[in-house]
């Protein structure tokens, strides 16, 4: 293979970028005018059931399961493959054009919240749930929340891209990022060897943030054949934790919201009421 020699000044090649070349670009801002829909509930979520999106729908479903009726929400599908994230309404909520994005209408004035960790902390503090109010437990939870935000790009944009989405398989980047992901899995495995949940004895927003990425990887739900390639079964404590989280009813529901891929009975593309899980999954809608 001919070594790549970087030019003095980089220029954008629209055809370069693999599976996502049609939506990747080196500039920010909207590409088209589009007003976002607004439902009846205090919280309006604009998202897709990627790992980052699942964090927030899991949080909402866990809040509702814990009895926080004020956490009712409308979840609107943002199809990132079609560029919905570059609509003017979405960019007004998240200038970074990434899902998830949230509008909180529960107070005297609407508040926009973007970046998944910020949304998790915003909701945890608003409802006093899944994040200790103070002390060492709060700090430890935030430690792991920030660990996920810093680590997952190596899993998704690094390993996942070169292993599953790049136009060609290249040994060096796959090996480089596989090594890093396995190191991260070892970090989690050592932590979970001593604690039932990521930040200690209780289920927190740290688990909600980490599980969609690393639990999904462990259980074989991310990047075809990657679980075998990375030998995720060898991380026995992560595997135990991943199965334990998946067994939670609210997590099962949260995984379905804004999902537009996979089995039709697991796709709830929009969520506006708790009854939607029984009445409006894609298999039922297509059978009408």
C-alpha positions as CSV (number, residue, x, y, z in Angstrom):
1,X,0.0,0.0,0.0
2,X,1.4,3.4,-1.0
3,X,2.0,5.5,2.1
4,X,-0.2,8.6,2.4
5,X,1.7,11.9,2.2
6,X,-0.5,14.7,3.7
7,X,-0.7,17.8,1.6
8,X,0.3,21.2,3.0
9,X,-3.3,22.3,3.2
10,X,-6.1,19.8,3.7
11,X,-9.1,20.0,1.3
12,X,-12.5,18.3,1.6
13,X,-13.1,15.2,-0.6
14,X,-16.8,14.6,-0.5
15,X,-16.4,11.0,-1.7
16,X,-14.1,10.2,1.2
17,X,-15.5,8.9,4.5
18,X,-17.1,5.5,3.9
19,X,-20.7,4.8,4.8
20,X,-21.3,8.2,6.3
21,X,-19.6,10.4,3.6
22,X,-23.0,11.8,2.6
23,X,-23.5,13.5,6.0
24,X,-20.0,14.3,7.1
25,X,-18.8,17.8,6.3
26,X,-16.1,20.2,7.7
27,X,-18.5,23.1,8.5
28,X,-21.3,23.7,11.0
29,X,-24.7,25.3,10.7
30,X,-28.0,24.3,9.1
31,X,-28.3,23.1,5.5
32,X,-32.0,23.6,5.2
33,X,-35.0,25.2,7.0
34,X,-37.1,22.8,9.1
35,X,-39.2,23.6,12.1
36,X,-39.1,20.9,14.8
37,X,-42.4,19.4,16.0
38,X,-43.5,20.0,19.6
39,X,-45.8,17.7,21.5
40,X,-47.8,18.0,24.7
41,X,-45.3,17.0,27.3
42,X,-42.8,19.1,29.3
43,X,-39.8,17.4,27.6
44,X,-39.3,17.3,23.8
45,X,-36.5,14.9,22.8
46,X,-35.1,14.9,19.2
47,X,-33.0,11.8,18.8
48,X,-32.2,8.4,17.3
49,X,-31.6,5.1,19.1
50,X,-27.8,5.1,18.6
51,X,-25.9,4.4,21.9
52,X,-25.9,8.1,22.6
53,X,-29.6,8.4,22.0
54,X,-30.4,5.3,24.1
55,X,-28.9,7.0,27.2
56,X,-31.6,9.6,27.3
57,X,-34.6,7.4,26.5
58,X,-33.4,4.9,29.1
59,X,-33.2,7.8,31.6
60,X,-36.7,9.0,30.9
61,X,-38.1,5.5,31.1
62,X,-36.3,4.8,34.4
63,X,-37.6,8.1,35.8
64,X,-41.1,7.2,34.9
65,X,-40.7,3.7,36.3
66,X,-39.5,5.3,39.6
67,X,-42.7,7.3,39.8
68,X,-41.6,10.7,38.5
69,X,-44.7,11.6,36.5
70,X,-43.3,15.0,35.6
71,X,-40.8,13.2,33.4
72,X,-43.3,12.5,30.6
73,X,-41.8,13.2,27.2
74,X,-42.3,13.3,23.5
75,X,-39.5,11.6,21.5
76,X,-39.2,12.6,17.8
77,X,-37.1,10.7,15.3
78,X,-34.1,12.5,13.9
79,X,-32.9,10.5,10.8
80,X,-29.2,11.3,10.8
81,X,-28.7,9.3,7.6
82,X,-31.0,11.8,5.8
83,X,-29.4,14.8,7.4
84,X,-32.3,15.8,9.8
85,X,-29.7,17.0,12.2
86,X,-28.8,19.8,9.9
87,X,-32.3,21.3,9.8
88,X,-32.5,24.9,11.2
89,X,-34.8,23.8,14.1
90,X,-32.4,21.1,15.2
91,X,-29.3,23.3,14.9
92,X,-31.1,25.9,17.1
93,X,-31.3,23.2,19.8
94,X,-27.9,21.8,19.3
95,X,-25.4,23.9,17.3
96,X,-23.2,20.8,17.1
97,X,-25.8,18.9,15.0
98,X,-25.5,15.7,17.0
99,X,-28.2,13.7,18.6
100,X,-29.6,13.6,21.3
101,X,-31.0,17.2,21.8
102,X,-33.6,18.1,24.3
103,X,-35.9,21.1,24.9
104,X,-37.1,21.4,28.5
105,X,-40.4,23.3,28.7
106,X,-41.0,22.4,32.4
107,X,-39.9,25.8,33.8
108,X,-40.9,29.4,33.2
109,X,-38.8,29.6,30.0
110,X,-37.7,26.8,27.6
111,X,-34.2,25.5,28.1
112,X,-32.2,23.7,25.5
113,X,-29.9,20.9,26.6
114,X,-27.4,19.1,24.3
115,X,-24.6,16.6,24.7
116,X,-25.8,13.4,26.3
117,X,-23.9,13.8,29.6
118,X,-25.4,17.2,30.0
119,X,-28.9,15.9,29.4
120,X,-28.4,13.1,31.9
121,X,-27.1,15.5,34.6
122,X,-29.9,18.0,33.9
123,X,-32.6,15.4,34.3
124,X,-30.9,13.7,37.3
125,X,-30.7,17.1,39.2
126,X,-34.2,18.2,38.2
127,X,-35.7,15.0,39.6
128,X,-33.2,14.2,42.3
129,X,-32.7,10.7,40.9
130,X,-29.9,8.4,39.7
131,X,-27.2,10.9,40.9
132,X,-26.2,11.4,44.5
133,X,-26.9,14.9,45.7
134,X,-23.5,15.4,47.2
135,X,-20.4,13.7,48.5
136,X,-18.1,11.0,47.2
137,X,-20.9,9.1,45.5
138,X,-21.8,12.1,43.4
139,X,-18.2,12.6,42.4
140,X,-17.6,8.9,41.6
141,X,-20.8,8.9,39.4
142,X,-19.6,12.0,37.5
143,X,-16.1,10.5,37.2
144,X,-17.5,7.5,35.3
145,X,-19.9,9.6,33.3
146,X,-17.0,11.7,32.0
147,X,-14.9,8.5,31.5
148,X,-17.6,7.4,29.0
149,X,-17.7,10.7,27.2
150,X,-13.9,10.6,26.8
151,X,-13.6,6.9,26.0
152,X,-16.5,6.0,23.7
153,X,-15.2,8.0,20.7
154,X,-12.3,5.5,20.5
155,X,-14.9,2.7,20.4
156,X,-17.3,4.3,18.0
157,X,-15.4,6.8,15.8
158,X,-12.2,4.8,16.1
159,X,-12.7,1.0,16.3
160,X,-16.3,0.9,15.0
161,X,-15.5,3.1,12.0
162,X,-12.5,1.2,10.8
163,X,-13.8,-2.2,11.7
164,X,-17.3,-1.8,10.3
165,X,-17.8,1.3,8.2
166,X,-14.5,2.3,6.4
167,X,-14.5,1.6,2.7
168,X,-11.5,-0.8,3.2
169,X,-10.2,-2.8,6.1
170,X,-6.8,-1.5,7.2
171,X,-4.8,-3.5,9.7
172,X,-3.1,-0.6,11.5
173,X,-6.1,1.5,12.6
174,X,-8.1,-1.7,13.5
175,X,-5.3,-3.0,15.6
176,X,-4.7,0.4,17.2
177,X,-8.3,1.0,18.2
178,X,-9.0,-2.7,19.1
179,X,-6.1,-2.5,21.6
180,X,-7.6,0.7,23.1
181,X,-11.1,-0.8,23.3
182,X,-9.8,-3.9,25.0
183,X,-8.0,-1.7,27.5
184,X,-11.2,0.2,28.2
185,X,-13.1,-3.1,28.7
186,X,-10.4,-4.2,31.2
187,X,-10.9,-0.9,33.1
188,X,-14.6,-1.6,33.3
189,X,-14.1,-5.3,34.2
190,X,-11.8,-4.4,37.1
191,X,-14.3,-1.8,38.4
192,X,-17.3,-4.2,38.1
193,X,-15.3,-7.0,39.8
194,X,-15.7,-5.0,43.0
195,X,-19.0,-3.2,42.5
196,X,-22.5,-4.3,41.3
197,X,-22.9,-1.1,39.2
198,X,-20.4,1.2,37.6
199,X,-20.2,3.8,40.3
200,X,-20.8,1.5,43.3
201,X,-23.8,-0.1,44.9
202,X,-26.5,1.8,43.0
203,X,-27.8,2.1,39.5
204,X,-26.9,5.6,38.3
205,X,-26.6,7.8,35.2
206,X,-23.0,6.4,34.9
207,X,-24.6,3.0,34.0
208,X,-27.1,4.6,31.7
209,X,-24.2,6.3,29.8
210,X,-21.8,3.4,29.6
211,X,-24.2,0.5,29.0
212,X,-25.5,1.5,25.5
213,X,-21.9,1.6,24.3
214,X,-20.0,-1.1,26.2
215,X,-23.0,-3.3,27.2
216,X,-24.1,-3.3,23.5
217,X,-20.6,-4.3,22.5
218,X,-20.4,-7.0,25.1
219,X,-23.7,-8.5,24.1
220,X,-22.9,-8.6,20.4
221,X,-25.3,-5.7,19.4
222,X,-22.6,-3.4,18.0
223,X,-20.5,-3.8,14.8
224,X,-21.1,-7.3,13.3
225,X,-18.7,-9.9,14.6
226,X,-16.9,-7.4,16.9
227,X,-17.8,-9.2,20.1
228,X,-16.0,-12.3,18.9
229,X,-13.1,-10.3,17.4
230,X,-12.6,-8.5,20.7
231,X,-13.4,-11.6,22.8
232,X,-15.9,-9.6,24.9
233,X,-17.0,-12.8,26.7
234,X,-13.7,-12.9,28.5
235,X,-14.7,-9.8,30.5
236,X,-16.9,-11.7,32.8
237,X,-17.8,-8.9,35.2
238,X,-18.8,-6.6,32.3
239,X,-20.8,-9.4,30.8
240,X,-22.7,-10.0,34.1
241,X,-23.4,-6.2,34.4
242,X,-24.5,-5.9,30.8
243,X,-27.1,-8.7,31.2
244,X,-28.2,-7.3,34.5
245,X,-28.9,-3.9,33.0
246,X,-30.6,-5.3,29.9
247,X,-33.1,-7.2,32.2
248,X,-34.4,-3.9,33.6
249,X,-37.9,-3.2,32.0
250,X,-37.2,0.5,31.7
251,X,-34.0,-0.2,29.8
252,X,-35.8,-2.6,27.4
253,X,-38.3,0.2,26.7
254,X,-35.7,2.9,26.4
255,X,-33.8,0.9,23.8
256,X,-36.9,0.8,21.5
257,X,-37.6,4.6,21.4
258,X,-36.5,6.4,18.2
259,X,-35.3,3.1,16.8
260,X,-35.7,2.9,13.0
261,X,-33.6,-0.3,12.5
262,X,-33.6,-3.9,13.6
263,X,-36.7,-6.1,14.3
264,X,-39.9,-4.2,13.6
265,X,-41.4,-5.2,17.0
266,X,-38.5,-3.4,18.7
267,X,-38.9,-0.1,16.8
268,X,-40.9,2.7,18.4
269,X,-39.9,5.4,16.1
270,X,-41.8,8.1,18.0
271,X,-42.9,8.0,21.6
272,X,-45.7,10.2,22.9
273,X,-47.4,8.0,25.5
274,X,-46.6,4.9,27.6
275,X,-49.2,3.1,25.6
276,X,-47.2,3.5,22.4
277,X,-45.0,0.5,23.4
278,X,-48.1,-1.7,23.1
279,X,-49.9,0.0,20.2
280,X,-47.4,1.8,18.0
281,X,-44.3,-0.3,17.4
282,X,-43.5,-0.6,13.7
283,X,-44.7,-4.1,13.3
284,X,-48.2,-3.0,14.4
285,X,-48.2,0.1,12.3
286,X,-47.2,-1.7,9.1
287,X,-49.9,-4.3,9.8
288,X,-52.7,-1.7,9.8
